[in-house]
Amino acid sequence: MLKRMTVVVAVILSVLTLSSLASALDTESGAAEVVIDGTGKLVARGRGNVSIEGAGWVKLKMNGDITIVDNAGDAVIRVRPRDQSAGLAEGSTVVLEDFVGVVVVRGSDFTIEAHGRFRRIYAIGRGVAFLQGHGWYRATGGHYGLWTPGGVRVIYSL
């Protein structure tokens, strides 16, 4: 009886979660929007397109293409290709193609556009992350969800 009750509760929670996600879909763009207020931390993993506009600190462990734009002129961008030592990237725009490794961005106003496979994405601070493809994300406070082919927009802030 306990197993049956557990299964029923799990099914009900799954239906509620899916219905709340479906109601959050933006009918014009097909993107869902999730506001994570007061947490300021985002972790994700997946494959597809990632766009982050924000301030604070972002770390991407990835395989693919990435463009980073320092909008405020104060960002520190560290690049560590696989099996090599880390180095600082110069300039207000950094473009890496077929990159395999880790990129860390710290600043007050930056934009990141990337495409590929992401072993892990960490973001701390405030910003908006658009995750399109297949994967998952979570934030402190118990917020979690899946990337979608239409994309999911996650707003995180401290």
C-alpha positions in Angstrom: 0.0 0.0 0.0 2.8 2.4 0.9 4.5 1.8 -2.5 1.3 2.4 -4.4 0.8 5.7 -2.4 4.3 6.8 -3.2 3.9 6.1 -6.9 0.6 8.1 -6.9 2.1 11.0 -5.1 5.1 11.0 -7.5 2.8 11.0 -10.6 0.7 13.9 -9.2 3.9 15.9 -8.5 5.2 15.2 -12.0 1.9 16.3 -13.5 1.9 19.5 -11.4 5.5 20.3 -12.3 4.8 19.8 -16.0 1.7 21.8 -16.0 3.4 24.7 -14.2 6.2 24.6 -16.7 3.8 24.6 -19.6 1.9 27.5 -18.1 5.1 29.5 -18.0 5.8 29.1 -21.7 5.8 32.3 -23.7 3.5 31.6 -26.7 5.3 34.0 -29.0 8.9 32.8 -28.7 8.4 29.3 -27.3 10.7 30.2 -24.4 9.9 29.6 -20.7 10.9 32.2 -18.2 12.0 31.3 -14.6 12.7 34.0 -12.1 15.1 32.9 -9.3 15.0 35.9 -6.9 17.2 36.1 -3.9 19.5 33.1 -4.7 22.0 34.5 -7.1 23.5 31.1 -8.0 22.9 29.1 -11.1 24.4 25.7 -12.1 23.6 24.0 -15.4 24.7 21.2 -17.7 23.7 20.5 -21.3 24.2 20.8 -25.0 23.0 23.6 -27.2 23.0 27.4 -27.0 23.8 29.5 -23.9 23.5 33.2 -23.6 24.3 35.0 -20.3 24.0 38.7 -19.7 25.1 39.6 -16.2 27.4 40.8 -13.5 29.4 38.7 -11.0 31.2 35.5 -11.8 30.6 32.8 -14.5 32.6 29.6 -15.1 32.0 27.4 -18.1 33.5 24.0 -18.6 32.8 23.4 -22.3 33.5 22.1 -25.8 32.4 24.5 -28.5 32.4 28.1 -29.6 32.1 31.1 -27.2 32.1 34.9 -27.6 32.5 37.1 -24.5 31.9 40.8 -24.6 33.1 43.1 -21.7 30.4 45.8 -21.7 31.9 47.8 -18.8 35.6 47.5 -19.5 36.4 45.9 -16.1 36.0 42.2 -16.8 38.8 39.7 -16.0 38.6 36.7 -18.5 40.6 33.6 -17.8 40.9 30.9 -20.4 42.3 27.4 -19.7 42.3 25.1 -22.7 42.4 21.4 -21.8 45.9 20.2 -20.9 47.3 23.7 -20.9 47.9 26.4 -18.2 45.4 29.2 -17.7 46.0 32.7 -19.1 44.3 36.0 -19.2 42.4 37.0 -22.4 43.0 40.5 -23.7 40.5 42.9 -25.2 36.8 43.8 -24.7 35.7 41.0 -27.0 37.1 37.5 -26.8 36.1 34.9 -29.5 37.1 31.2 -29.1 36.2 28.6 -31.7 36.4 24.9 -31.2 37.4 25.5 -27.7 37.8 22.7 -25.2 38.5 23.7 -21.6 37.4 26.2 -18.9 36.5 29.9 -19.2 36.0 32.1 -16.2 34.5 35.6 -16.5 34.4 38.1 -13.6 33.0 41.6 -14.1 30.3 44.2 -13.6 28.6 43.9 -17.0 29.4 41.2 -19.6 27.7 39.2 -22.3 28.5 35.5 -23.1 27.2 33.7 -26.2 28.2 30.1 -26.6 27.3 27.0 -28.5 28.4 23.4 -27.8 28.5 20.9 -25.0 28.7 22.2 -21.4 30.0 19.9 -18.8 29.1 22.6 -16.2 28.0 26.2 -16.1 28.3 28.1 -12.8 27.0 31.7 -12.4 27.0 33.8 -9.2 25.7 37.3 -9.0 22.9 38.8 -11.1 21.9 38.2 -14.6 19.8 36.4 -17.2 20.8 33.1 -18.7 19.0 31.7 -21.8 19.5 28.0 -22.1 18.4 26.3 -25.3 18.8 22.7 -26.2 18.9 19.7 -23.9 20.1 19.7 -20.3 19.2 20.7 -16.8 19.7 23.7 -14.5 19.3 24.3 -10.8 19.7 27.2 -8.4 20.0 27.4 -4.6 16.7 27.4 -3.0 15.5 24.3 -4.7 14.7 25.8 -8.2 15.4 23.4 -11.0 14.3 22.6 -14.5 15.2 21.4 -18.0 16.6 23.2 -21.0 14.1 23.1 -23.9 14.4 23.2 -27.7 12.6 26.6 -27.5 14.8 27.7 -24.7 14.3 28.7 -21.0 15.2 32.1 -19.7 16.5 32.0 -16.1 16.8 35.3 -14.2 19.1 35.0 -11.2 20.0 37.8 -8.7 21.4 38.2 -5.2 
